[in-house]
Amino acid sequence: MTPDEFRRHGHAVVDWIADYQSRIEWFPVLSQVKPGQIRASLPPNPPMHGEPFDALLKDIEKLILPGVTHWQSPNFFAYFPSNASGPGILGDLLSSGLGVQGMLWSTSPACTELETHVLDWLVSMLGLPEKFLSSNTGGGVIQDTASSAALCALLAARERATNYTSNEKGCDGRIVAYASTQTHSSVEKAAMIAGLGVENLRLIEVDANFAMLPDALARQIEVDKLAGLVPSLVCATVGTTSSNAMDPIPAIGEICRQHHLWLHVDAAMSGTSALCPEFRHLQDGVELADSYNFNPHKWMFTNLDCSCFWVADRKALIKTLSILPEYLRNQATESGAVIDYRDWHIQLGRRFRSLKLWFVIRHYGVEGLQHHIRRHVELAQQFAGWVRSDKNFELAAPAPLNLVCFRHKGGDAINQNIMDRINRSGDLFLTHTKLNGKMTLRLCVGQTNTQARHVEKAWRRITEEAQAASA
Ligand SMILES: Cc1ncc(COP(=O)(O)O)c(C=O)c1O
């Protein structure tokens, strides 16, 4: 493809995306295809000869769109948002256009330095402790996902707890870590991959609001220490996936300090709310964290993947993950004056992901971002108010931000029925969880273009389907 052909097709693709954005509201939010349907519509063999680009774009419309669940629809209220935006998409396109592989500072200095700079900006934008700044003992890095960030935190914690011997010797079955019963499953996966073993991840009980009980944590650590085990890390969550519960970081952090354990704070979705000073109290105690992670690819208008991870002591992370083969040696690395981000995560190769984040922050400005986050919270709170005042429904958990957990009082079957009917209709997309053993519906407001009318429609459709399901 010559640059001129690229220009022509590129314009067509951008036009297609802009058209998609204008008509997205009218697609069924949850794809309605059956398993195997998309593959059945694709040719069994790859083409022997290249095809005209126009044909590819036509097939996006004809073959692919029916199998897309529209995460960018303003009627998407399921799971958690994965909200994209114009500046984010264009920044990502530029990243592809430059095609940089930023494993080392020297393989593209701008890729490293822009990332360090934007992550330092975010420390002040989110009111995070200054120890996370690159000018201090810490620093931030963009990971692909919160799952990878949790794994890196656990690896560094494992190393620190074993006096940096576990990388050499392997795990001996004595290293333990702690999370709550509500912690995201990625921490369990991290315990598997890091060689602790799932049995050595202690899932601590939670209180009536689904937040970790610090006393239970302290007791478990004592028991483990008495048994000769080696506690390494505690993961506290700001906004659990199921119900948006907030673990009490000050108390958990104090326990970690006493026992010299690594405190990782997972604020995957809800961390974005800290852009607004009035929500920062939800992560009080974050100054006690050894590492912190939030996903701009969830709620901060930056398309997947973009997960920001900070550590208070970058030396501990680098010592854990750095290997320097001869073919990567270079003067800049040897001078010690640069960051080589390959030492800050699992993989070697890395995209120029900070471009999209930089574009998002510059396009919206801090005030613009705050405006949208406040609006999402306000809409979710309005929805929670309607639930509270309807005699047939109840809230199933506190709703501190943009996620509302609620249920029809008629029991599991009717809730399942309401959700299935709504999702089949394509008008909106809701998902569920189980809280205290009961089927619970979740409505999460966070798509970039969700407005009052979408949330109003969601409530109208829920109550209509509730009536139909109870009839
Ligand atoms: C609290 C929490 N942590 C971690 C994750 C995992 O996020 P990622 O897909 O970025 O690994 C999620 C996503 O559901 C989450 O809600």
Ligand as a Chemical Component Dictionary entry (heavy atoms), coordinates in Angstrom:
data_LIG
# 
_chem_comp.id                   LIG 
_chem_comp.type                 NON-POLYMER 
_chem_comp.pdbx_formal_charge   0 
_chem_comp.three_letter_code    LIG 
# 
loop_
_chem_comp_atom.comp_id 
_chem_comp_atom.atom_id 
_chem_comp_atom.alt_atom_id 
_chem_comp_atom.type_symbol 
_chem_comp_atom.charge 
_chem_comp_atom.model_Cartn_x 
_chem_comp_atom.model_Cartn_y 
_chem_comp_atom.model_Cartn_z 
_chem_comp_atom.pdbx_ordinal 
LIG C1 C1 C 0 -11.270 -4.310 40.429 1  
LIG C2 C2 C 0 -10.733 -4.899 39.163 2  
LIG N1 N1 N 0 -9.466  -5.312 39.100 3  
LIG C3 C3 C 0 -8.948  -5.856 37.984 4  
LIG C4 C4 C 0 -9.701  -6.017 36.853 5  
LIG C5 C5 C 0 -9.075  -6.645 35.647 6  
LIG O1 O1 O 0 -8.871  -5.666 34.674 7  
LIG P1 P1 P 0 -7.997  -5.961 33.382 8  
LIG O2 O2 O 0 -8.958  -6.417 32.343 9  
LIG O3 O3 O 0 -7.392  -4.614 33.046 10 
LIG O4 O4 O 0 -6.985  -6.976 33.716 11 
LIG C6 C6 C 0 -11.023 -5.581 36.860 12 
LIG C7 C7 C 0 -11.865 -5.750 35.663 13 
LIG O5 O5 O 0 -12.912 -6.261 35.750 14 
LIG C8 C8 C 0 -11.556 -5.019 38.035 15 
LIG O6 O6 O 0 -12.827 -4.625 38.088 16 
# 
loop_
_chem_comp_bond.comp_id 
_chem_comp_bond.atom_id_1 
_chem_comp_bond.atom_id_2 
_chem_comp_bond.value_order 
_chem_comp_bond.pdbx_ordinal 
LIG C1 C2 SING 1  
LIG C2 N1 SING 2  
LIG C2 C8 DOUB 3  
LIG N1 C3 DOUB 4  
LIG C3 C4 SING 5  
LIG C4 C5 SING 6  
LIG C4 C6 DOUB 7  
LIG C5 O1 SING 8  
LIG O1 P1 SING 9  
LIG P1 O2 DOUB 10 
LIG P1 O3 SING 11 
LIG P1 O4 SING 12 
LIG C6 C7 SING 13 
LIG C6 C8 SING 14 
LIG C7 O5 DOUB 15 
LIG C8 O6 SING 16 
# 
